[in-house]
Structures are given as C-alpha cells and as structure tokens.
Amino acid sequence: MKTRIAELRKQNKLSQEELGLIVGVTRQTITSLETGKYAASLVLAYKIAKHFGLTIEDVFDFSEVEDL
C-alpha cells in the first residue's frame, strides 16, 4: 500500500523516530509503512492521519488494495 507518510513527515520536519514516538510505534514500523512492507492497523492509520490533520484516505492510497 502506498502512503504519503514520508512526504508529510518531511514537510513537518519530523524524523521517523519522532513520528513513531508521537503515534506510539518504533522507527522501524514507520520505515516499514513508508516502504509498503507493512500495512497500518486502523488505529495506527487514524493516529497518523490525525497527527497531520488529515483523513486516513488523504494519507493512505487504497487504490491498489484487493478485496475492498
């Protein structure tokens, strides 16, 4: 799944570790989300989107997800 996390994080001058601390996950989880190796839970997706003042759909691209 594609995300805008890296773009949003850089716009807000946040490191992966800083964003992880804010939303309660490790830097490695943020890295995995940014590279598409891990799909966020609904709760985590909500926390990330809320931090940036956006909706989940604004941060995560569901167009390539099967079985919607």
N, C-alpha and C positions, 0 to 999 in steps of 0.2 A: 504494500500500500504506500502510495506517495503521500508525503506530508510537506507542510510549509514550515516545520519546526525550525530547521536550520536558518532559513531566511528570517523568520520572526525573531529568533534568538539573537542573530547578528544585528538586526535593526535595533534591538533593545540593548545591545552591548552586554549580553549575558553569555557566560561560558556554559558548556554542557553541565559542568558540575553545579554551577549556580542555579540553573533551571531545575536540575534534579533535586536540589535541596528545597527549592520552592514548592515543587509538586510531590515530594516525598519518595523519590526513586534515586537510583545511583546514576552516575555519569554514564556508565556502560549501557544502562537502559535507554538513556537519551540518545546515545550513539546508535543503538540498535533501531530505535524508532526512526531516526534521521536517514538511515541507510536502507530501511524497509525490511530488515531482518526480523522485526518484532512488531506485532500489531498491538496497539494500546487497548487496555480494557476500557469499558465505557466510562468508568470512574476516572481513570487517568486521562483519557481524552478530554473529559469535561474539565478537569483541573487545569490542563494545559491551555485549552481554549479560553477558559475563564480568566486565567492569568493575563492573556494577551487581549482580553476584552472582545473576543470573537466567538462565533459559534463553532461547534465541532466541525461542521461542514466547511467552514472557512479555513480550517487548519488541516483537515484530513481529506484526501481525494478518494472517494469510494467508487469512482467510475470503473476501475479495473477489478473490483471485488466481485467474485462469483456468488451466486445464490442469494442475492438480495431480495 
